[in-house]
């Protein structure tokens, strides 16, 4: 089937930053819902509806129930009982494949997509099994080439190292799965090797049909974004009974398939995902110009490839003492802005390769906004790169507030200084002494309470899916509208009352990530170069 440009996409994600990433990468007008019940609202033609199930840390039973509830809330859309899609005539399939590849769009009923973590964290198998229940076939591709996470022989390789031998799960309470199939249990799957993926659309679609006929689901190897584009296109040939499950790489491939080639003018400081051109040949991840990322940054050298869960501990503070608790209402320790040291930059090397691409420039200082709101950056992630990101933002002129984990995990709400209009404040957690086992989520909850108590409704930059979700829950925000990406994974959204919110996974972005985001939301008088 070739889908028209009025295709509706229904997508589910297990955390907020992943949901925002999918909403941006699909390249369609999108509604990002924080309540599965909102999926029951009829989407407009050509719209993507993405829901954050907030299920990353649920047990398997609860996570599967969340997926089933979301599917029910979306209604019977996309459900089929016929298996005729697998028996399509070969000539018709060839014609469909030609149109799908050359039109840059597909036609038919709503598409279903499930976002999973490229490092296979969370209850991936339970969610996949629940998501596959109403599908004829669930096509799985978890590779994320731009972050140097590929799948070969059914095994996730992180910078060439098998996932279970890498440090990616160092903060997890259980061992990393040895294969994608192992992570997907109890879903019955069959591996699709790279040579089959690269055999062509018709051959690949035929293999998908064969696997489905055996009552199983294909799990695809992939090393490049072109591999993922081929997988998404071949899946689209199977008919409305197909569903897709994968990382942001597969979401971007689906977006390239769905969106027209007409560029949509992006908002200031954002990169429109609809402007990403479709790939035409097998391009290695190291040089692919449109590689989507769960983790990108200005230089490959500063990228932390193997990351643990972004909320497992509080991040180290780049500078400053721990704020001492008071007898009653705790307050924060603040640091005056340091002298500006960040230099300008017009391009940023791709995380996977060092290939330059246009980005939001890094200004000599954090620009003063023209609006009436302050900008609050909440560094709620334990990823090692976050400390340097905070330091560079402070060096560029931001005010720094350092919070002690013990304060945040307590029962009293920490009082933060209200960001003045036109200023940038960054809040981080002092992790120098570590965080008690099991206390990380209490720290995040305390951080959310502190942010929600601030007057003046500042614009927000929220790192880490757990932090972002808890802050927005505390603020009563239930719906976001994605505007675009500031850099890969840093998704700019707006709330119903006009506040800007940028979400970003903790492992994304290089050392200048926060400076680039602040520059995009508070552009200088000279404007922002796309």
LUMSENU-191679 format. One record per residue (C-alpha): residue in one letter; x, y, z; residue number from 1. Coordinates in nm, 3 decimals, padded with zeros to 5 digits, m for minus. Layout:
BEGIN
resn, px, py, pz, resi
A, X, Y, Z, NUM
...
***
This chain:
BEGIN
resn, px, py, pz, resi
X, 00.000, 00.000, 00.000, 1
X, 00.110, 00.351, m00.069, 2
X, m00.012, 00.591, 00.193, 3
X, m00.131, 00.942, 00.113, 4
X, 00.005, 01.252, 00.279, 5
X, m00.301, 01.254, 00.511, 6
X, m00.180, 00.943, 00.693, 7
X, m00.233, 00.946, 01.067, 8
X, 00.033, 00.794, 01.292, 9
X, m00.038, 00.663, 01.641, 10
X, 00.285, 00.621, 01.839, 11
X, 00.357, 00.499, 02.192, 12
X, 00.674, 00.563, 02.394, 13
X, 00.794, 00.452, 02.736, 14
X, 00.925, 00.790, 02.851, 15
X, 00.867, 01.156, 02.774, 16
X, 01.195, 01.244, 02.604, 17
X, 01.153, 00.943, 02.374, 18
X, 00.796, 01.044, 02.294, 19
X, 00.906, 01.397, 02.208, 20
X, 01.186, 01.259, 01.992, 21
X, 00.941, 01.046, 01.794, 22
X, 00.697, 01.335, 01.755, 23
X, 00.973, 01.548, 01.605, 24
X, 01.127, 01.278, 01.385, 25
X, 00.800, 01.177, 01.222, 26
X, 00.791, 01.519, 01.057, 27
X, 00.411, 01.549, 01.079, 28
X, 00.197, 01.796, 01.273, 29
X, 00.197, 01.627, 01.610, 30
X, 00.018, 01.616, 01.942, 31
X, 00.218, 01.479, 02.233, 32
X, m00.014, 01.343, 02.502, 33
X, 00.093, 01.267, 02.858, 34
X, m00.230, 01.076, 02.929, 35
X, m00.317, 00.762, 02.731, 36
X, m00.684, 00.856, 02.755, 37
X, m00.612, 01.148, 02.521, 38
X, m00.548, 00.899, 02.242, 39
X, m00.925, 00.864, 02.224, 40
X, m00.944, 01.213, 02.076, 41
X, m00.977, 01.170, 01.701, 42
X, m00.654, 01.278, 01.531, 43
X, m00.673, 01.507, 01.233, 44
X, m00.576, 01.368, 00.891, 45
X, m00.200, 01.380, 00.849, 46
X, m00.140, 01.421, 01.223, 47
X, 00.083, 01.217, 01.450, 48
X, m00.050, 01.143, 01.797, 49
X, 00.228, 01.035, 02.033, 50
X, 00.163, 00.928, 02.390, 51
X, 00.410, 00.893, 02.674, 52
X, 00.312, 00.578, 02.861, 53
X, 00.556, 00.666, 03.142, 54
X, 00.631, 00.295, 03.162, 55
X, 01.012, 00.274, 03.162, 56
X, 01.022, 00.188, 03.532, 57
X, 00.701, m00.015, 03.558, 58
X, 00.705, m00.389, 03.613, 59
X, 00.628, m00.606, 03.311, 60
X, 00.262, m00.661, 03.392, 61
X, 00.191, m00.293, 03.448, 62
X, 00.383, m00.193, 03.136, 63
X, 00.192, m00.440, 02.919, 64
X, m00.135, m00.315, 03.068, 65
X, m00.037, 00.043, 02.984, 66
X, 00.021, m00.053, 02.620, 67
X, m00.311, m00.236, 02.596, 68
X, m00.495, 00.057, 02.756, 69
X, m00.341, 00.299, 02.509, 70
X, m00.439, 00.079, 02.214, 71
X, m00.794, 00.056, 02.347, 72
X, m00.806, 00.432, 02.398, 73
X, m00.712, 00.482, 02.035, 74
X, m01.012, 00.268, 01.937, 75
X, m01.026, 00.003, 01.668, 76
X, m00.823, 00.219, 01.429, 77
X, m00.567, 00.010, 01.247, 78
X, m00.705, m00.329, 01.360, 79
X, m00.756, m00.591, 01.094, 80
X, m00.874, m00.951, 01.092, 81
X, m00.779, m01.038, 00.737, 82
X, m00.437, m01.167, 00.640, 83
X, m00.483, m01.067, 00.277, 84
X, m00.206, m00.809, 00.298, 85
X, 00.050, m01.091, 00.305, 86
X, m00.092, m01.244, m00.012, 87
X, m00.063, m00.932, m00.231, 88
X, 00.024, m00.987, m00.593, 89
X, 00.398, m00.949, m00.661, 90
X, 00.349, m00.710, m00.951, 91
X, 00.122, m00.491, m00.741, 92
X, 00.381, m00.500, m00.463, 93
X, 00.650, m00.386, m00.706, 94
X, 00.436, m00.095, m00.817, 95
X, 00.365, m00.003, m00.456, 96
X, 00.733, m00.020, m00.371, 97
X, 00.819, 00.209, m00.663, 98
X, 00.560, 00.465, m00.556, 99
X, 00.661, 00.444, m00.190, 100
X, 01.028, 00.503, m00.267, 101
X, 00.980, 00.774, m00.527, 102
X, 00.694, 00.972, m00.375, 103
X, 00.846, 01.011, m00.031, 104
X, 00.504, 00.930, 00.115, 105
X, 00.276, 00.631, 00.177, 106
X, m00.103, 00.591, 00.173, 107
X, m00.376, 00.408, 00.361, 108
X, m00.506, 00.396, 00.719, 109
X, m00.331, 00.497, 01.041, 110
X, 00.015, 00.361, 01.113, 111
X, 00.113, 00.224, 01.455, 112
X, 00.462, 00.279, 01.596, 113
X, 00.612, 00.179, 01.932, 114
X, 00.928, 00.353, 02.049, 115
X, 01.176, 00.143, 02.246, 116
X, 01.510, 00.233, 02.398, 117
X, 01.801, 00.161, 02.163, 118
X, 01.986, 00.010, 02.462, 119
X, 01.683, m00.213, 02.532, 120
X, 01.622, m00.074, 02.881, 121
X, 01.283, m00.104, 03.043, 122
X, 01.015, m00.375, 03.002, 123
X, 01.073, m00.398, 02.627, 124
X, 00.949, m00.755, 02.582, 125
X, 00.628, m00.717, 02.778, 126
X, 00.540, m00.398, 02.590, 127
X, 00.626, m00.550, 02.252, 128
X, 00.411, m00.858, 02.315, 129
X, 00.115, m00.640, 02.416, 130
X, 00.166, m00.411, 02.117, 131
X, 00.172, m00.706, 01.877, 132
X, m00.156, m00.855, 01.997, 133
X, m00.377, m00.682, 01.740, 134
X, m00.122, m00.681, 01.458, 135
X, m00.071, m00.928, 01.174, 136
X, 00.301, m00.869, 01.210, 137
X, 00.524, m00.647, 01.424, 138
X, 00.841, m00.541, 01.237, 139
X, 01.123, m00.468, 01.482, 140
X, 01.438, m00.264, 01.414, 141
X, 01.614, m00.119, 01.720, 142
X, 01.937, 00.010, 01.564, 143
X, 02.038, 00.373, 01.608, 144
X, 02.329, 00.423, 01.367, 145
X, 02.390, 00.789, 01.448, 146
X, 02.468, 00.694, 01.808, 147
X, 02.689, 00.409, 01.688, 148
X, 02.435, 00.153, 01.809, 149
X, 02.381, m00.108, 01.539, 150
X, 02.229, m00.455, 01.528, 151
X, 02.431, m00.734, 01.369, 152
X, 02.342, m01.101, 01.401, 153
X, 02.056, m01.000, 01.629, 154
X, 02.295, m00.844, 01.881, 155
X, 02.309, m00.476, 01.973, 156
X, 02.662, m00.339, 01.931, 157
X, 02.754, m00.017, 02.110, 158
X, 03.062, 00.129, 01.943, 159
X, 03.133, m00.222, 01.819, 160
X, 03.098, m00.383, 02.164, 161
X, 02.809, m00.624, 02.234, 162
X, 02.558, m00.456, 02.463, 163
X, 02.594, m00.717, 02.737, 164
X, 02.972, m00.659, 02.740, 165
X, 02.953, m00.278, 02.737, 166
X, 02.909, m00.034, 03.024, 167
X, 02.570, 00.078, 02.898, 168
X, 02.378, m00.102, 03.172, 169
X, 02.617, m00.017, 03.454, 170
X, 02.342, 00.149, 03.660, 171
X, 02.071, m00.107, 03.587, 172
X, 01.962, m00.357, 03.850, 173
X, 01.968, m00.653, 03.610, 174
X, 02.202, m00.783, 03.343, 175
X, 02.180, m00.653, 02.987, 176
X, 02.015, m00.885, 02.734, 177
X, 02.250, m01.077, 02.506, 178
X, 02.031, m01.021, 02.199, 179
X, 01.732, m00.825, 02.078, 180
X, 01.534, m01.151, 02.075, 181
X, 01.624, m01.205, 02.440, 182
X, 01.501, m00.856, 02.530, 183
X, 01.176, m00.911, 02.340, 184
X, 01.078, m01.232, 02.519, 185
X, 00.804, m01.357, 02.537, 186
X, 00.736, m01.221, 02.186, 187
X, 00.802, m01.500, 01.929, 188
X, 01.054, m01.358, 01.682, 189
X, 01.273, m01.455, 01.388, 190
X, 01.594, m01.274, 01.302, 191
X, 01.631, m01.104, 00.964, 192
X, 02.003, m01.075, 00.879, 193
X, 02.160, m00.775, 00.713, 194
X, 02.204, m00.952, 00.379, 195
X, 01.826, m01.003, 00.361, 196
X, 01.759, m00.640, 00.452, 197
X, 01.985, m00.535, 00.165, 198
X, 01.836, m00.776, m00.087, 199
X, 01.569, m00.525, m00.190, 200
X, 01.223, m00.408, m00.091, 201
X, 01.023, m00.687, m00.250, 202
X, 01.246, m00.962, m00.116, 203
X, 01.241, m00.808, 00.231, 204
X, 00.863, m00.763, 00.231, 205
X, 00.831, m01.123, 00.118, 206
X, 01.049, m01.238, 00.405, 207
X, 00.832, m01.042, 00.647, 208
X, 00.525, m01.224, 00.509, 209
X, 00.695, m01.562, 00.552, 210
X, 00.785, m01.488, 00.912, 211
X, 00.431, m01.366, 00.984, 212
X, 00.285, m01.681, 00.827, 213
X, 00.477, m01.882, 01.089, 214
X, 00.313, m01.679, 01.366, 215
X, 00.636, m01.493, 01.445, 216
X, 00.766, m01.136, 01.413, 217
X, 01.077, m01.022, 01.223, 218
X, 01.369, m00.863, 01.411, 219
X, 01.593, m00.684, 01.163, 220
X, 01.964, m00.624, 01.160, 221
X, 02.060, m00.270, 01.055, 222
X, 02.383, m00.074, 01.040, 223
X, 02.286, 00.244, 00.853, 224
X, 01.994, 00.480, 00.829, 225
X, 01.938, 00.355, 00.476, 226
X, 01.889, 00.005, 00.615, 227
X, 01.619, 00.146, 00.843, 228
X, 01.453, 00.332, 00.555, 229
X, 01.438, 00.008, 00.355, 230
X, 01.288, m00.176, 00.654, 231
X, 01.020, 00.090, 00.706, 232
X, 00.934, 00.097, 00.335, 233
X, 00.914, m00.282, 00.306, 234
X, 00.691, m00.296, 00.613, 235
X, 00.459, m00.040, 00.453, 236
X, 00.400, m00.280, 00.164, 237
X, 00.241, m00.541, 00.390, 238
X, m00.090, m00.364, 00.443, 239
X, m00.267, m00.208, 00.741, 240
X, m00.197, m00.507, 00.967, 241
X, 00.169, m00.417, 01.012, 242
X, 00.306, m00.234, 01.315, 243
X, 00.655, m00.101, 01.375, 244
X, 00.872, m00.110, 01.686, 245
X, 01.213, 00.052, 01.713, 246
X, 01.431, 00.335, 01.834, 247
X, 01.441, 00.692, 01.711, 248
X, 01.630, 00.568, 01.405, 249
X, 01.327, 00.376, 01.280, 250
X, 01.099, 00.668, 01.368, 251
X, 01.314, 00.894, 01.151, 252
X, 01.303, 00.640, 00.867, 253
X, 00.924, 00.633, 00.892, 254
X, 00.923, 01.012, 00.892, 255
X, 01.129, 01.020, 00.573, 256
X, 00.875, 00.787, 00.416, 257
X, 00.573, 00.986, 00.528, 258
X, 00.670, 01.347, 00.481, 259
X, 00.660, 01.536, 00.155, 260
X, 00.974, 01.684, 00.008, 261
X, 00.843, 02.036, 00.050, 262
X, 01.034, 02.190, 00.342, 263
X, 00.832, 02.344, 00.621, 264
X, 00.981, 02.672, 00.749, 265
X, 01.110, 02.597, 01.099, 266
X, 01.060, 02.818, 01.399, 267
X, 01.356, 03.027, 01.508, 268
X, 01.624, 02.812, 01.659, 269
X, 01.472, 02.481, 01.557, 270
X, 01.537, 02.236, 01.277, 271
X, 01.223, 02.113, 01.109, 272
X, 01.226, 01.733, 01.089, 273
X, 01.018, 01.752, 00.771, 274
X, 01.317, 01.902, 00.591, 275
X, 01.526, 01.587, 00.629, 276
X, 01.581, 01.444, 00.280, 277
X, 01.519, 01.076, 00.214, 278
X, 01.830, 00.867, 00.162, 279
X, 01.886, 00.700, m00.171, 280
X, 02.179, 00.466, m00.124, 281
X, 02.342, 00.261, 00.149, 282
X, 02.544, 00.521, 00.334, 283
X, 02.755, 00.423, 00.633, 284
X, 02.645, 00.569, 00.963, 285
X, 02.969, 00.760, 00.978, 286
X, 02.874, 00.981, 00.684, 287
X, 02.496, 00.973, 00.664, 288
X, 02.369, 01.332, 00.644, 289
X, 02.030, 01.267, 00.798, 290
X, 02.119, 01.037, 01.082, 291
X, 01.875, 01.073, 01.373, 292
X, 02.021, 01.031, 01.717, 293
X, 01.938, 00.941, 02.069, 294
X, 02.280, 01.072, 02.155, 295
X, 02.460, 01.330, 01.947, 296
X, 02.706, 01.601, 02.013, 297
X, 02.952, 01.847, 01.867, 298
X, 03.237, 01.595, 01.856, 299
X, 03.259, 01.223, 01.851, 300
X, 03.539, 01.244, 02.105, 301
X, 03.313, 01.394, 02.373, 302
X, 03.022, 01.156, 02.315, 303
X, 02.959, 00.905, 02.592, 304
X, 02.851, 00.603, 02.391, 305
X, 02.740, 00.360, 02.658, 306
X, 02.494, 00.522, 02.891, 307
X, 02.306, 00.401, 03.195, 308
X, 01.955, 00.497, 03.286, 309
X, 01.937, 00.873, 03.292, 310
X, 01.769, 00.893, 03.628, 311
X, 01.969, 00.638, 03.825, 312
X, 02.163, 00.896, 04.023, 313
X, 02.209, 01.267, 04.057, 314
X, 02.458, 01.431, 03.819, 315
X, 02.786, 01.576, 03.941, 316
X, 02.787, 01.950, 03.973, 317
X, 03.061, 02.117, 03.769, 318
X, 03.126, 02.373, 04.040, 319
X, 03.009, 02.502, 04.373, 320
X, 02.942, 02.371, 04.722, 321
X, 02.645, 02.168, 04.832, 322
X, 02.357, 02.376, 04.964, 323
X, 02.319, 02.315, 05.340, 324
X, 01.967, 02.236, 05.454, 325
X, 01.797, 02.478, 05.688, 326
X, 01.591, 02.380, 05.988, 327
X, 01.260, 02.429, 05.812, 328
X, 01.229, 02.536, 05.449, 329
X, 01.535, 02.442, 05.244, 330
X, 01.682, 02.684, 04.994, 331
X, 01.927, 02.650, 04.709, 332
X, 02.287, 02.759, 04.670, 333
X, 02.343, 02.987, 04.372, 334
X, 02.655, 03.078, 04.181, 335
X, 02.712, 03.400, 03.993, 336
X, 02.772, 03.365, 03.619, 337
X, 03.131, 03.313, 03.521, 338
X, 03.307, 03.511, 03.252, 339
X, 03.195, 03.402, 02.906, 340
X, 03.429, 03.157, 02.742, 341
X, 03.217, 02.974, 02.487, 342
X, 03.316, 03.065, 02.136, 343
X, 03.089, 03.094, 01.835, 344
X, 03.032, 02.800, 01.606, 345
X, 02.831, 02.775, 01.288, 346
X, 02.854, 02.405, 01.231, 347
X, 02.867, 02.096, 01.445, 348
X, 03.035, 01.766, 01.359, 349
X, 02.794, 01.477, 01.346, 350
X, 02.815, 01.254, 01.650, 351
X, 02.879, 00.946, 01.446, 352
X, 03.140, 01.080, 01.214, 353
X, 03.256, 01.435, 01.264, 354
X, 03.081, 01.538, 00.943, 355
X, 02.978, 01.902, 00.971, 356
X, 02.617, 02.011, 00.950, 357
X, 02.439, 02.340, 01.010, 358
X, 02.323, 02.394, 01.367, 359
X, 02.209, 02.669, 01.598, 360
X, 02.522, 02.880, 01.663, 361
X, 02.692, 02.898, 02.000, 362
X, 02.703, 03.261, 02.106, 363
X, 02.975, 03.425, 02.313, 364
X, 02.727, 03.466, 02.598, 365
X, 02.381, 03.334, 02.668, 366
X, 02.155, 03.579, 02.482, 367
X, 01.899, 03.783, 02.671, 368
X, 01.548, 03.699, 02.564, 369
X, 01.298, 03.954, 02.443, 370
X, 01.002, 03.781, 02.608, 371
X, 00.867, 03.826, 02.956, 372
X, 00.980, 03.490, 03.088, 373
X, 01.301, 03.362, 03.233, 374
X, 01.455, 03.039, 03.107, 375
X, 01.513, 02.754, 03.354, 376
X, 01.738, 02.463, 03.257, 377
X, 01.681, 02.158, 03.479, 378
X, 01.981, 01.924, 03.458, 379
X, 01.810, 01.621, 03.605, 380
X, 02.030, 01.354, 03.451, 381
X, 02.322, 01.152, 03.586, 382
X, 02.498, 01.123, 03.251, 383
X, 02.868, 01.219, 03.271, 384
X, 02.847, 01.476, 02.991, 385
X, 02.580, 01.678, 03.175, 386
X, 02.832, 01.827, 03.418, 387
X, 03.032, 01.974, 03.132, 388
X, 02.715, 02.095, 02.962, 389
X, 02.618, 02.280, 03.281, 390
X, 02.968, 02.426, 03.314, 391
X, 02.965, 02.567, 02.962, 392
X, 02.624, 02.724, 03.011, 393
X, 02.741, 02.887, 03.334, 394
X, 03.059, 03.007, 03.159, 395
X, 02.835, 03.163, 02.894, 396
X, 02.654, 03.371, 03.154, 397
X, 02.385, 03.158, 03.315, 398
X, 02.312, 03.160, 03.687, 399
X, 02.383, 02.826, 03.855, 400
X, 02.177, 02.676, 04.136, 401
X, 02.321, 02.363, 04.300, 402
X, 02.092, 02.138, 04.501, 403
X, 02.184, 01.867, 04.751, 404
X, 02.023, 01.524, 04.698, 405
X, 01.930, 01.501, 05.065, 406
X, 01.734, 01.823, 05.042, 407
X, 01.540, 01.713, 04.737, 408
X, 01.463, 01.367, 04.877, 409
X, 01.314, 01.519, 05.191, 410
X, 00.954, 01.616, 05.254, 411
X, 01.000, 01.993, 05.238, 412
X, 00.991, 02.177, 04.906, 413
X, 01.321, 02.339, 04.811, 414
X, 01.279, 02.708, 04.734, 415
X, 01.442, 02.806, 04.406, 416
X, 01.519, 03.167, 04.309, 417
X, 01.270, 03.280, 04.046, 418
X, 01.438, 03.335, 03.707, 419
X, 01.411, 03.703, 03.617, 420
X, 01.268, 03.791, 03.275, 421
X, 01.529, 03.757, 03.002, 422
X, 01.772, 03.556, 03.217, 423
X, 01.890, 03.195, 03.207, 424
X, 01.919, 02.982, 03.521, 425
X, 02.048, 02.624, 03.534, 426
X, 01.962, 02.391, 03.821, 427
X, 02.172, 02.081, 03.888, 428
X, 02.209, 01.825, 04.165, 429
X, 02.534, 01.786, 04.355, 430
X, 02.623, 01.422, 04.303, 431
X, 02.974, 01.442, 04.445, 432
X, 02.878, 01.225, 04.741, 433
X, 02.663, 00.988, 04.539, 434
X, 02.297, 00.911, 04.585, 435
X, 02.161, 00.643, 04.818, 436
X, 02.036, 00.332, 04.641, 437
X, 01.665, 00.371, 04.571, 438
X, 01.670, 00.746, 04.639, 439
X, 01.709, 00.867, 04.281, 440
X, 01.335, 00.882, 04.210, 441
X, 01.274, 01.069, 04.536, 442
X, 01.539, 01.321, 04.429, 443
X, 01.366, 01.366, 04.093, 444
X, 01.029, 01.409, 04.264, 445
X, 01.177, 01.676, 04.491, 446
X, 01.325, 01.852, 04.192, 447
X, 00.984, 01.851, 04.024, 448
X, 00.820, 02.000, 04.334, 449
X, 01.079, 02.276, 04.349, 450
X, 01.036, 02.369, 03.984, 451
X, 00.656, 02.362, 04.001, 452
X, 00.659, 02.601, 04.298, 453
X, 00.838, 02.873, 04.099, 454
X, 00.635, 03.184, 04.018, 455
X, 00.638, 03.347, 03.678, 456
X, 00.597, 03.037, 03.456, 457
X, 00.952, 03.029, 03.310, 458
X, 01.029, 02.848, 02.988, 459
X, 01.187, 02.510, 03.062, 460
X, 01.468, 02.287, 02.940, 461
X, 01.427, 01.940, 03.097, 462
X, 01.692, 01.669, 03.065, 463
X, 01.615, 01.304, 03.129, 464
X, 01.279, 01.150, 03.049, 465
X, 01.195, 01.082, 03.414, 466
X, 01.280, 01.437, 03.519, 467
X, 01.083, 01.587, 03.232, 468
X, 00.776, 01.379, 03.306, 469
X, 00.776, 01.445, 03.681, 470
X, 00.819, 01.822, 03.629, 471
X, 00.535, 01.843, 03.377, 472
X, 00.313, 01.627, 03.598, 473
X, 00.377, 01.863, 03.888, 474
X, 00.288, 02.159, 03.665, 475
X, m00.033, 01.993, 03.543, 476
X, 00.080, 01.988, 03.180, 477
X, m00.092, 01.707, 02.986, 478
X, m00.037, 01.801, 02.621, 479
X, 00.258, 01.936, 02.424, 480
X, 00.283, 02.052, 02.064, 481
X, 00.628, 01.983, 01.910, 482
X, 00.774, 02.276, 01.717, 483
X, 01.097, 02.117, 01.594, 484
X, 01.442, 02.006, 01.700, 485
X, 01.716, 02.239, 01.822, 486
X, 01.962, 01.958, 01.782, 487
X, 01.902, 01.584, 01.753, 488
X, 01.698, 01.472, 02.052, 489
X, 01.649, 01.823, 02.192, 490
X, 01.283, 01.876, 02.101, 491
X, 01.122, 02.217, 02.136, 492
X, 00.752, 02.199, 02.229, 493
X, 00.491, 02.445, 02.344, 494
X, 00.223, 02.404, 02.609, 495
X, m00.139, 02.502, 02.562, 496
X, m00.070, 02.830, 02.744, 497
X, 00.226, 02.921, 02.526, 498
X, 00.519, 02.819, 02.745, 499
X, 00.823, 02.671, 02.568, 500
X, 00.946, 02.333, 02.691, 501
X, 01.255, 02.158, 02.554, 502
X, 01.298, 01.792, 02.644, 503
X, 01.623, 01.603, 02.591, 504
X, 01.742, 01.259, 02.700, 505
X, 02.030, 01.280, 02.943, 506
X, 02.272, 01.102, 02.711, 507
X, 02.208, 01.331, 02.414, 508
X, 02.411, 01.623, 02.297, 509
X, 02.771, 01.728, 02.330, 510
X, 02.927, 01.975, 02.574, 511
X, 02.761, 02.277, 02.409, 512
X, 02.409, 02.130, 02.415, 513
X, 02.266, 02.361, 02.682, 514
X, 02.430, 02.668, 02.529, 515
X, 02.284, 02.582, 02.190, 516
X, 01.938, 02.528, 02.338, 517
X, 01.953, 02.856, 02.531, 518
X, 02.068, 03.037, 02.218, 519
X, 01.776, 02.893, 02.023, 520
X, 01.514, 02.990, 02.283, 521
X, 01.674, 03.326, 02.355, 522
X, 01.826, 03.429, 02.020, 523
X, 02.049, 03.734, 01.993, 524
X, 01.936, 04.044, 01.810, 525
X, 02.122, 03.918, 01.506, 526
X, 01.896, 03.613, 01.502, 527
X, 01.975, 03.246, 01.476, 528
X, 02.136, 03.086, 01.175, 529
X, 01.973, 02.759, 01.085, 530
***
